[in-house]
Amino acid sequence: MAAAEEHNRPLFDGLSNVSVADNIPVEGEITIPVPSQSQDDDSSTLDEPVKDTIMRDVKAVGKKFVHVLFPKKSSALLRDWDLWGPLILCVSLALMLQGGSTNSKKDDGGPQFAEVFVIIWFGAVVITLNSKLLGGTLSFFQSLCVLGYCIMPLTVAMVVCRLIFLGSSGKVGFAFRFVVVVTSFGWSTFASTAFLADSQPPNRKALAVYPIFLFYFVIGWMVLTFVPSSK
């Protein structure tokens, strides 16, 4: 019987005796939190002027050249990789090597340009694949970026050799060119290994460095043996 009376009692019976204290706020504002702008939105370049985009890329390429001139264990060259610098260096070197004495009987230096271009990029790809097969931790394009940017000392050596030919082409000139090319070859090899050697297992570093040595040796040999065609 008591259970039946309890069941028939109104649901909100007893709430009329509840009092609300005066110091308890019973009204306020409902605000919807606005999410803060993410870092990705701040770094968006969709609305950036083309001039600013180009200048930012040029500065990034210039910083990578500085890393090659002063090689140190830095992740900047590996983290922000690009192929603009290697492409510029490859084209510049191929253009300067075009029209040598070995190609003087030809009317067009195009094949020689293509040969230099293919040797550089094919060699970089082979070294990268070798590095990956040996268990390297760098990605394919990171390795290409490092190998391409480290051609810069040999490209500078080619410019110096061109200038030496304007003054002297005898034994003295060859001696100067030899010193410049050997120094640039050592610099390119040292700079590339400073970035790539640590990505290899300790017991396989020699197998990874040896193809790099041959790669820059071939490019240095092309620079050293270059003789302008006499017209």
Secondary structure, DSSP 8 states (H G I E B T S, - for coil): -HHHHHHHS-TTTTGGG----TTS--------------HHHHT--TTS-HHHHHHHHHHHHHHHHHHHHS--S-SHHHHT--SHHHHHHHHHHHHHHTTBGGGTTSS--HHHHHHHHHHHHHHHHHHHHHHHHTT--S-HHHHHHHHHHTTHHHHHHHHHHHHHHHH--SHHHHHHHHHHHHHHHHHHHHHHHHHHGGGS-GGGHHHHHHHHHHHHHHHHHHHHT--B---
